[in-house]
Amino acid sequence: MQIVRVNDKKGIALYKNGFVSLYQEAFAGPPYYESFTVEQISLIMESIVFNPKGILCLGLVDQKIIGLVGGFMVVGERKIKELLCKQWKEVDPHKVFYMAELAVSTDLRKKGFGTKLTEYCLKIAREEGNLMAIIRTQKQGSNSRRIFERKGFSLISEIYQDVETLVTTGGKKIKTTQRRIFLFKKL
């Protein structure tokens, strides 16, 4: 797998279609069952790339995007920053990297691609001055949680977030609440 960092408009233009396809595939199934429009996913991609402290890396096999990882300083995500600072007053949100996205093509999961992308992204985050990394993931059935725990992340038991989302089940969209948990690691 080749890993590339996307950090400008040219990279967005080059990889946008593959990013959108993978994002839709990865989050349509368990444990999320979410659907996103091209516009929503494009905004997610751009919000990471154009964030001054954003990191977006793509995993490529034969020029096809098979994985993605991305995030930015926690200070850029107001709700997450508030949750974190409320519980951990000594944490400087300017030194905490929030890994907002991790996805691997469904047919290539559990082959080490997510782990390699995570390691690569965290290495960059550390080099850019972050002292800690946090992630938010689904409480139940999350492959990414297993990756993060193997990489030394620990559950922040006192912080969680209930997220209202539209879930697609049997072709129908149903409004539901999903519990998201947070894990952290010192870099």
Long-range contacts (C-beta under 8 A, 24 or more apart in sequence): 1-59, 1-60, 1-61, 1-66, 1-67, 1-113, 1-116, 2-59, 2-60, 2-61, 3-57, 3-58, 3-59, 3-60, 3-116, 3-117, 3-120, 4-57, 4-58, 4-60, 5-55, 5-56, 5-57, 5-124, 6-45, 6-49, 6-56, 6-57, 6-58, 7-49, 7-54, 7-56, 8-49, 11-49, 12-45, 12-46, 12-49, 15-58, 15-65, 16-42, 16-45, 18-58, 18-64, 18-65, 19-45, 19-58, 19-65, 19-68, 20-45, 21-65, 22-65, 22-66, 22-67, 22-68, 22-103, 22-105, 23-68, 23-101, 23-103, 25-105, 25-106, 26-103, 26-104, 26-105, 26-106, 27-103, 28-168, 29-106, 30-141, 31-138, 31-140, 31-141, 31-142, 31-178, 32-138, 32-165, 32-167, 32-178, 33-167, 33-168, 33-169, 34-165, 34-166, 34-167, 34-168, 35-166, 35-168, 35-173, 44-101, 45-70, 48-72, 48-100, 48-101, 51-76, 53-128, 55-97, 55-121, 55-124, 55-125, 55-128, 56-101, 57-117, 57-120, 57-121, 57-124, 59-104, 59-113, 59-116, 59-117, 61-108, 66-104, 66-105, 66-108, 66-113, 67-103, 67-104, 67-105, 67-108, 67-113, 67-114, 67-117, 68-101, 68-102, 68-103, 68-117, 69-99, 69-101, 69-102, 69-103, 69-114, 69-117, 69-118, 69-120, 69-121, 70-99, 70-100, 70-101, 70-121, 71-97, 71-98, 71-99, 71-100, 71-101, 71-121, 71-125, 71-133, 72-97, 72-98, 72-100, 73-97, 73-98, 73-130, 74-98, 74-134, 79-161, 80-134, 80-136, 80-161, 83-159, 83-161, 83-182, 84-134, 84-159, 84-182, 87-156, 87-158, 87-159, 91-132, 92-131, 95-129, 95-130, 95-131, 95-132, 96-130, 96-131, 96-132, 96-133, 96-134, 97-122, 97-125, 97-130, 97-132, 97-133, 97-134, 97-187, 98-133, 98-134, 98-135, 98-136, 99-125, 99-133, 99-134, 99-135, 100-136, 102-135, 102-144, 102-147, 104-143, 109-143, 110-143, 114-143, 114-144, 114-147, 115-147, 115-150, 115-151, 118-147, 118-148, 118-151, 119-151, 122-151, 122-185, 122-187, 125-187, 126-187, 130-187, 131-186, 131-187, 132-184, 132-185, 132-186, 132-187, 133-184, 133-185, 133-187, 134-182, 134-183, 134-184, 135-182, 135-183, 135-184, 136-161, 136-180, 136-181, 136-182, 137-180, 137-181, 137-183, 138-178, 138-179, 138-180, 138-181, 139-178, 139-179, 139-180, 139-181, 140-179, 145-181, 145-183, 148-183, 148-185, 149-183, 151-185, 152-185, 153-183, 153-184, 153-185, 154-183, 154-184, 154-185, 155-181, 155-182, 155-183, 156-181, 156-182, 156-183, 156-184
